[in-house]
C-alpha cells in the first residue's frame, strides 16, 4: 500500500446544504433549546408549514448523540398523539429534523385562557397522554422527560388533540437503564436514588402532571429563599425519595377521591407497585364517569400563576448531565481576596474542592475543576493568569508561581532563550515576552503541536498536497 493511502473506513454520504434550502424555506429562530435551535419551515412545493430542529455538530458529542437518538426513536413511532417526523437531512455540520407543526398552546396557557375548567377537562388531557405513553411502552421506548412543557395542543381548534414532543432523551429499554436524566421536579425516586430504572419513570411523571393540573401546585416543593437553590434541591430530592407529598387543603378539598386515587397509584415510590400506563387508562377516573364536572378554574389558575411564573420551573433545565453538572464558574466569581507581602493584592481562587451539583442528590459523585490566579510581588508587572486550559499538559496549576516555573524549565534543561532574542510569539500566546524562559516552553509546545498536526495530515494526503503541507511544516518550525 502506498505511503499515505490508508483506509480509515467507509465514506459516509452527507446531504448537501443546498438540498435543504431547495426544498424548504427556513424562517427565523422561534426558540433555542438545550441541544438545538427551532425554526418554522415551509415546503416550497406544497406551502405546508413544519417545525425544523437544527442540531449543530460542533456543539459537542452530547448534541450529536441527542440528534441521532431523536431521529432513531421518531422513525420508529407513529401515533396521533406524538409529533411525527417528516424529513431528515444530515450535512457535514448539522442535523435537520422536520416535524409536524403544532400551532396550539401549551397546556398551562390553555388552562389560563379557559372560563371553565374541571376535572373532566384534566381527565381528557391525561387520557391522551396515557394513550401515547402506553403506545411507546408497547414499543419498549421510555420517554424519560415527560413534563407539562412537552405537552402542546396540535392546533387552536376547540377540541384539538394533545401531542407529545421532545424525544432526544427517549431510550429503548433493552435492559434496565442506569444513567440519570430528566427534569428535577418530575424525577422518579429510582432515578434520584441512582438505581436502575425503566418504563415506570414515565408513569411517575404523569402522576406529577396530574397533580399539578388538578391543584396548580407541584407535589414536591420547598419553601426557600430566592438564591438558596442548593438546599432547595437537596430537600426536593429527599421528599421525592420518601414520596413525601400531601393533598393539601384547600387546594384538594374539591377534588374527587377517584382523582386522588389515580395520583397515588401513579406516584407509588416502589416502581414495581406503580400503576402502568395501560392500567391507568382503565382507571375509572380516565375511562369511567368518576371525574367531577365542578369548575375548579379559579383555584388552579391562581396557583399556576403563583408557582409556575417563577423562572425556577419555567426555564429549560439541562437534563442529560444533571447529576454531574458543576458550578465552578460561580465558585471562581466568589473567591476571597488575600494580600501579598511586599506586592500588589489580587484575588486568589482555588476550587479544588468538589462542588455538589444544584440538581444532584446527596452522595452524588461530582468532578472537580481548579482555577488559580498566580501572584507576582511586583506592582509594575500585572499578574499572569494560568488556568487548566492555558497551562501545558501535566502542569500543576494548584502550585505556586516559582514552583510552576521551575517544573516548566526542568522539562527542557538544554534550552535557554535570552529575553532580548525572543522570537515573535504565536497569537494564541497571551503571556508577555518579558518573562522567564518558561514562556518559550509554552510557545514551543504550540509550534510543535502545529508541526505534528501537519505531519499527521501529510500521511493521508495526495502527493501534491503533501508537498504543500511539508512546506507549511517548515514554516511552522
C-alpha positions in Angstrom: 0.0 0.0 0.0 1.5 3.4 -1.0 2.5 5.7 1.9 -0.3 8.0 2.9 -3.1 5.8 1.3 -4.5 4.3 4.5 -8.2 3.4 4.5 -10.0 4.9 7.6 -13.4 3.4 6.9 -16.3 3.6 4.6 -17.1 7.0 3.3 -20.3 8.5 4.6 -22.8 10.1 2.3 -23.8 13.6 3.6 -26.6 15.8 2.3 -25.6 19.0 0.6 -26.9 22.1 2.5 -28.5 23.2 -0.8 -30.7 20.1 -0.6 -32.3 21.6 2.5 -32.8 25.1 1.1 -34.0 23.8 -2.3 -36.9 22.0 -0.6 -37.7 24.2 2.4 -37.7 27.9 3.3 -36.3 28.3 6.8 -37.7 31.2 8.8 -36.1 32.9 11.8 -35.4 31.1 15.0 -38.5 30.5 17.1 -36.6 29.5 20.2 -33.3 27.9 21.3 -33.3 24.8 23.4 -30.6 22.9 25.2 -29.4 20.9 22.2 -30.9 22.6 19.2 -32.4 25.6 17.5 -36.1 25.5 16.4 -37.3 27.2 13.2 -40.5 27.5 11.3 -40.1 25.9 7.8 -42.3 26.0 4.7 -42.2 23.3 2.0 -41.7 25.2 -1.3 -43.8 22.8 -3.3 -46.8 22.2 -1.0 -46.5 25.5 1.0 -47.2 23.4 4.1 -45.6 24.6 7.4 -43.3 22.4 9.5 -41.1 22.6 12.6 -37.4 22.4 11.9 -34.9 21.4 14.6 -31.3 22.1 13.8 -28.5 20.4 15.7 -25.0 21.8 15.3 -22.4 19.0 15.3 -19.7 21.4 16.5 -21.6 21.8 19.8 -20.3 18.5 21.0 -20.7 14.8 21.3 -23.8 15.1 23.5 -25.6 17.2 20.9 -24.7 14.8 18.1 -25.9 11.9 20.3 -29.2 13.6 21.1 -29.9 14.3 17.4 -29.2 10.7 16.4 -31.3 9.4 19.2 -34.3 11.6 18.4 -34.1 10.5 14.7 -33.9 6.8 15.7 -36.9 7.0 18.0 -39.1 9.2 15.8 -38.6 6.9 12.9 -39.9 4.0 15.0 -43.1 5.6 16.2 -46.4 6.6 14.6 -49.2 7.7 16.9 -51.7 10.5 16.6 -50.7 12.0 20.0 -47.0 12.1 19.0 -45.5 14.7 16.7 -44.4 12.9 13.6 -41.0 13.1 11.9 -41.5 14.2 8.3 -37.9 14.6 6.9 -34.3 14.3 7.9 -31.1 15.8 6.5 -27.6 15.3 7.7 -24.9 17.6 6.3 -21.3 17.7 7.4 -22.0 20.3 10.0 -25.7 19.9 11.0 -28.7 17.6 11.5 -32.0 19.0 10.2 -35.2 17.3 11.6 -38.5 18.4 10.0 -41.6 17.6 12.1 -45.3 18.3 12.1 -46.0 21.8 13.2 -48.1 22.1 16.4 -49.8 25.6 16.3 -51.7 25.2 19.6 -50.6 26.3 23.0 -49.0 24.6 26.0 -51.5 23.1 28.5 -50.6 25.8 31.0 -51.6 28.6 28.7 -54.8 26.7 27.6 -55.9 26.4 31.2 -55.3 30.0 32.0 -57.4 31.1 29.0 -60.4 28.9 30.0 -63.5 30.4 31.6 -64.5 27.0 32.8 -62.1 24.2 33.8 -63.0 20.9 35.6 -61.6 17.5 36.5 -63.2 16.2 33.3 -61.0 18.5 31.2 -57.9 17.3 33.0 -59.1 13.7 32.5 -59.3 14.2 28.8 -55.8 15.7 28.6 -54.3 12.9 30.8 -56.1 10.2 28.8 -54.4 11.3 25.5 -51.0 11.4 27.2 -51.5 7.9 28.7 -52.5 6.5 25.3 -49.4 7.9 23.7 -47.2 6.7 26.6 -48.8 3.2 26.6 -48.0 3.0 22.8 -44.4 4.0 23.5 -44.1 1.4 26.2 -45.5 -1.3 24.0 -42.5 -0.5 21.7 -40.2 -0.7 24.7 -39.5 3.1 24.5 -39.0 5.2 27.6 -39.6 8.9 27.0 -37.7 10.0 30.2 -38.6 13.7 30.0 -42.4 13.9 30.3 -43.4 17.3 31.7 -46.1 19.9 31.0 -43.8 21.9 28.8 -43.6 19.0 26.4 -47.4 18.7 26.1 -49.0 21.0 23.5 -52.2 21.3 21.6 -51.9 20.4 18.0 -53.9 23.4 16.8 -56.1 26.1 18.2 -59.5 24.4 17.5 -61.8 23.8 20.4 -61.4 20.0 20.5 -57.7 19.8 19.4 -55.7 16.8 20.3 -52.7 16.8 22.7 -49.3 15.9 21.3 -46.0 14.9 23.0 -42.8 16.4 21.8 -39.1 16.4 22.6 -37.7 12.8 22.2 -34.0 13.5 22.4 -33.8 11.7 25.8 -36.1 8.8 24.9 -34.4 5.4 25.0 -35.1 1.8 24.0 -35.4 -0.3 27.1 -33.3 -3.3 26.0 -32.4 -3.7 29.6 -32.8 -1.6 32.7 -31.4 2.0 32.3 -28.9 3.4 34.8 -27.9 6.9 33.5 -29.9 9.6 35.3 -31.7 12.2 33.3 -34.9 14.2 33.3 -36.3 17.4 34.8 -35.7 17.5 38.6 -39.3 18.1 39.7 -40.6 15.2 37.6 -37.9 12.7 38.5 -39.0 9.3 39.9 -37.4 8.1 43.2 -35.4 5.4 41.4 -33.7 8.0 39.2 -32.9 10.3 42.2 -31.6 7.3 44.1 -29.3 6.3 41.1 -31.0 2.9 40.8 -31.7 1.1 37.5 -35.0 2.0 36.1 -37.3 1.6 33.1 -40.8 2.5 31.8 -42.3 3.2 35.3 -40.5 6.5 35.4 -42.8 7.8 32.7 -45.8 6.9 34.8 -44.4 8.7 37.8 -44.0 11.8 35.7 -47.6 11.5 34.5 -48.7 11.4 38.2 -46.8 14.7 38.8 -48.5 16.2 35.8 -52.0 15.2 37.0 -51.2 16.6 40.5 -50.2 19.9 39.0 -53.2 20.1 36.7 -55.7 19.5 39.5 -54.2 21.8 42.1 -51.9 24.2 40.4 -49.1 23.2 42.8 -46.1 20.9 42.4 -46.3 17.8 44.6 -42.7 18.3 45.9 -41.5 21.7 46.8 -39.5 23.5 49.4 -40.0 27.0 50.8 -36.7 28.7 50.2 -35.0 32.0 49.7 -34.7 33.0 46.0 -30.9 32.4 45.9 -30.9 29.2 48.1 -31.1 26.7 45.2 -28.7 24.2 46.7 -30.7 23.5 49.8 -33.9 23.6 47.8 -32.8 20.8 45.5 -31.5 18.7 48.3 -34.8 18.9 50.2 -36.7 18.3 46.9 -34.8 15.1 46.3 -35.3 13.9 49.9 -39.0 14.4 49.5 -39.1 12.5 46.2 -37.1 9.6 47.6 -39.6 9.2 50.5 -42.7 10.1 48.5 -43.4 12.9 50.9 -46.4 14.8 49.3 -49.8 15.6 50.5 -53.2 16.5 49.1 -53.2 19.9 50.8 -56.2 21.8 51.9 -57.8 23.9 50.5 -56.4 23.1 47.1 -57.6 19.5 47.1 -60.9 20.0 49.0 -63.0 20.0 45.8 -61.1 17.2 44.1 -62.7 13.7 43.9 -61.4 10.7 45.7 -61.0 8.9 42.4 -58.6 11.5 41.1 -56.6 11.3 44.3 -56.5 7.5 44.0 -55.1 7.7 40.5 -52.4 10.2 41.5 -51.4 8.0 44.5 -51.2 4.9 42.2 -49.0 6.7 39.7 -46.7 8.2 42.3 -46.0 5.0 44.1 -42.4 5.0 45.4 -41.8 1.4 44.6 -41.7 1.1 40.9 -42.8 -2.5 40.9 -46.1 -1.4 42.5 -46.6 1.6 40.4 -49.6 1.7 38.0 -48.6 1.1 34.4 -49.8 3.4 31.6 -52.4 0.9 30.2 -53.7 0.2 33.7 -54.1 3.9 34.3 -56.2 4.2 31.1 -58.6 1.6 32.5 -58.9 3.6 35.8 -62.4 4.9 36.5 -61.3 8.5 36.6 -60.0 8.2 33.0 -62.4 5.7 31.3 -65.4 6.0 33.6 -67.5 8.8 34.9 -65.7 9.4 38.1 -64.2 12.8 37.0 -66.1 15.7 38.5 -67.7 18.5 36.4 -67.2 21.1 39.1 -65.5 24.3 38.0 -62.0 24.4 39.7 -60.5 27.1 37.4 -60.1 29.9 39.9 -58.2 27.8 42.4 -56.0 26.1 39.9 -55.2 29.2 37.8 -54.3 31.2 40.9 -51.8 28.6 42.0 -50.4 28.1 38.5 -49.7 31.8 38.1 -48.2 31.9 41.6 -45.9 28.8 41.3 -45.0 28.5 37.6 -44.4 32.0 36.7 -41.1 31.6 38.5 -38.0 31.0 36.4 -37.2 28.0 38.6 -39.9 26.0 36.9 -40.4 27.6 33.6 -36.8 27.7 32.4 -35.4 24.8 30.4 -33.3 22.5 32.6 -30.1 20.9 31.4 -31.1 17.4 31.8 -28.7 15.0 30.3 -25.8 15.7 32.7 -28.0 16.9 35.5 -26.3 14.7 38.1 -22.8 15.8 37.2 -23.0 19.5 36.5 -20.6 21.8 38.2 -20.9 25.2 39.5 -17.2 26.1 39.1 -17.8 29.5 37.4 -19.8 30.7 40.4 -17.1 29.4 42.7 -14.5 31.3 40.8 -16.5 34.5 40.9 -17.0 34.3 44.7 -13.3 33.8 45.5 -11.7 35.5 48.5 -9.0 38.2 48.3 -5.7 37.9 50.2 -2.9 40.4 50.4 0.6 39.5 49.2 3.5 40.7 51.3 5.6 43.2 49.5 3.5 43.3 46.4 0.1 44.0 44.9 -3.1 42.5 46.2 -5.1 40.3 43.8 -7.8 37.6 44.1 -6.7 34.0 44.6 -9.3 31.4 43.8 -8.9 27.7 44.0 -12.0 25.5 43.5 -10.3 22.1 44.0 -12.9 21.0 46.5 -15.7 19.0 44.8 -18.8 21.1 44.4 -22.1 19.3 44.5 -24.4 20.0 41.6 -27.5 22.0 42.4 -29.6 19.3 40.8 -27.9 16.3 42.3 -29.0 14.4 45.4 -26.6 14.0 48.3 -23.9 11.4 47.8 -23.7 12.0 44.0 -20.1 11.9 42.8 -19.0 15.1 41.1 -15.9 16.2 39.3 -13.5 19.0 40.3 -12.2 21.9 38.3 -9.3 24.1 39.5 -8.7 27.7 38.7 -5.8 29.6 40.2 -4.7 33.2 40.0 -0.9 33.5 40.3 0.5 36.4 42.0 3.7 38.4 41.3 5.1 40.7 44.1 5.9 43.4 41.5 3.3 46.1 41.0 4.9 47.1 37.7 4.1 43.7 36.1 0.4 42.6 36.3 -0.1 39.0 37.4 -0.4 36.3 34.8 -3.5 34.1 34.9 -2.8 30.4 34.3 -5.9 28.2 34.1 -6.1 24.5 33.2 -7.0 25.4 29.6 -3.9 27.7 29.3 -1.3 25.6 31.0 0.9 23.0 29.3 0.0 19.3 29.7 0.5 17.9 33.2 1.1 21.4 34.6 0.3 21.6 38.3 -2.0 24.6 38.3 -2.6 24.4 42.0 1.1 25.2 42.9 2.9 28.5 43.4 4.4 30.5 40.6 8.0 29.8 41.3 7.4 26.0 41.6 5.4 26.1 38.3 8.3 27.9 36.5 10.9 25.5 37.9 9.0 22.5 36.6 8.5 24.1 33.2 12.2 24.8 33.0 13.1 21.3 34.0 11.2 19.9 31.0 13.8 21.5 28.6 17.1 21.9 30.5 19.2 22.5 27.4 17.1 25.3 26.0 17.8 28.9 27.0 16.1 31.8 25.4 17.5 35.2 26.1 14.8 37.8 26.7 16.4 40.2 24.2 16.4 37.5 21.5 12.8 36.3 21.9 11.2 35.4 18.6 7.6 36.5 17.9 5.1 34.6 19.9 2.1 33.0 18.2 -1.2 34.8 18.6 -2.5 32.2 21.0 0.2 33.0 23.5 -1.3 35.6 25.8 1.7 35.9 28.1 4.1 38.8 27.8 7.5 38.1 26.2 9.3 40.0 29.0 9.0 37.0 31.3 11.2 34.0 32.1 12.2 31.2 29.8 9.2 29.1 30.7 7.2 31.3 28.3 9.3 29.9 25.5 8.4 26.4 26.6 4.7 27.2 26.2 5.3 28.7 22.7 7.4 25.8 21.6 4.6 23.4 22.6 2.2 25.4 20.5 4.6 25.4 17.5 5.3 21.7 17.8 1.6 20.9 18.1 1.1 22.6 14.7 4.1 20.7 13.3 2.7 17.3 14.5 -0.7 18.2 13.1 0.8 18.8 9.7 2.8 15.6 9.9 -0.5 13.7 10.6 -2.3 15.4 7.7 0.5 14.6 5.3 0.1 10.9 5.9 -3.4 10.9 4.3 -3.0 13.5 1.5 -2.3 13.2 -2.2 1.3 13.8 -3.3 0.8 17.4 -4.4 -1.0 18.4 -1.3 1.6 16.5 0.8 4.4 18.8 -0.7 2.4 21.9 0.3 1.9 20.6 3.8 5.6 19.8 4.2 6.4 23.4 3.2 3.9 24.6 5.8 5.6 22.4 8.3 9.0 24.0 7.6 7.4 27.5 8.2 5.8 26.4 11.5 9.1 25.1 12.9 
